[in-house]
Structures are given as structure tokens and as C-alpha cells.
Amino acid sequence: MTWFERSQPLLILLSVLLGLGLAQIGDVAALAGHLITPLLMGMLYAAFLPIPLRHLGRAFGNYRVTFASLAMNFVWTPLLAWALGALFLQDAPDLRWAC
């Protein structure tokens, strides 16, 4: 395991804390809408960089894993997000339905 792979969770946590800290600055908060997408793309690129793509085609042939991944991402996660929004954002319907 490389240094980058070992320290990746810490780097992500530091990135989140840095973003929360920068959001407190008025000028940066005004630019947040324009900064989030490119910075998130960079973070995801760095996260997936160590993954080898040689066997990607064979991976889709494993139907159980592919189905489980699709169900997790497009069924379970939206249902969980809706349930959490209904539970914790009852008094803020504008936040609950913002997506």
C-alpha cells in the first residue's frame, strides 16, 4: 500500500475541514457554487487514480456485484436520503426537496 493510499482518508477529512473553514469567508462562500464541481472532480479523480482498469470489462460480467452496486446507488441511497430528509428536515421542506 502506497503512502497516498494509506493517507487518503486523512486527506479527504482535511479537505472537508478546509472547505468548511473556507465557507466561513464571505468572498469564498460567494464562489462556492462555482468551486464545488471542479474541486469534487479533482478529489474523485485522486480517489480513483490507484484503481487498475485492466479488468473493468470482466467486472461488469459479474452480474451479482453489478446489480448490487446499481441497487445500492439508485435504489437504496435515494430511499435513505429521502427517509433522512423526512425525519430530520420536517421543518424545512425547501431543504428537503432542493434536490
C-alpha positions in Angstrom: 0.0 0.0 0.0 1.5 3.4 -1.0 1.7 6.5 1.1 -1.2 8.0 -0.9 -3.5 5.0 -0.4 -2.8 4.9 3.4 -3.3 8.7 3.9 -6.3 9.1 1.5 -9.0 9.1 4.3 -7.0 11.7 6.2 -6.6 13.8 3.1 -10.3 13.7 2.4 -11.1 14.6 6.0 -8.7 17.5 5.8 -10.2 18.6 2.5 -13.7 18.6 4.1 -12.4 20.6 7.1 -10.6 23.1 4.8 -13.8 23.5 2.8 -15.9 24.1 5.9 -13.4 26.6 7.1 -13.2 28.5 3.8 -17.0 28.6 3.6 -16.9 30.9 6.6 -15.1 33.6 4.5 -17.7 35.7 2.7 -15.9 36.0 -0.7 -15.2 32.3 -0.9 -18.7 31.4 0.1 -20.0 33.5 -2.8 -17.8 31.5 -5.2 -18.7 28.1 -3.6 -21.2 27.2 -6.3 -18.5 27.6 -9.0 -15.8 25.8 -7.0 -17.6 22.7 -5.7 -17.8 20.8 -9.0 -14.2 21.2 -10.2 -12.8 20.5 -6.8 -15.0 17.5 -6.3 -14.0 16.2 -9.7 -10.3 16.5 -8.7 -10.9 14.8 -5.4 -12.7 11.9 -7.1 -10.0 11.6 -9.7 -7.4 11.3 -7.0 -9.5 8.8 -5.2 -9.9 6.5 -8.2 -6.4 7.0 -9.6 -4.9 3.9 -7.9 -7.6 1.6 -9.2 -6.4 -0.5 -12.2 -8.7 -0.6 -15.2 -7.3 -3.7 -16.8 -10.2 -5.9 -15.7 -13.0 -3.4 -15.9 -14.8 -5.3 -18.7 -14.7 -8.6 -16.7 -16.0 -6.7 -13.6 -19.3 -5.9 -15.4 -19.7 -9.6 -16.2 -20.1 -10.3 -12.5 -23.8 -9.7 -12.5 -24.4 -10.1 -8.8 -21.9 -7.3 -8.0 -23.1 -5.1 -10.8 -26.7 -5.5 -9.7 -25.9 -4.9 -6.1 -23.9 -1.7 -7.0 -26.7 -0.4 -9.1 -29.3 -1.2 -6.5 -27.2 0.5 -3.8 -26.6 3.6 -5.8 -30.0 4.1 -7.5 -32.5 2.5 -5.1 -31.1 2.3 -1.5 -29.2 5.6 -1.4 -32.1 7.7 -2.7 -34.6 6.0 -0.4 -32.2 6.5 2.6 -31.7 10.2 1.6 -35.5 10.7 1.4 -36.1 9.0 4.7 -33.4 11.1 6.4 -34.8 14.2 4.9 -38.3 13.3 6.0 -37.1 12.6 9.5 -34.7 15.5 10.1 -35.9 18.2 7.8 -39.6 18.2 8.6 -39.5 21.9 9.4 -37.5 22.9 6.3 -39.3 21.5 3.2 -37.3 23.8 1.0 -34.1 21.9 2.0 -35.8 18.5 1.8 -36.9 19.0 -1.8 -34.0 21.0 -3.0 -32.5 18.1 -4.9 
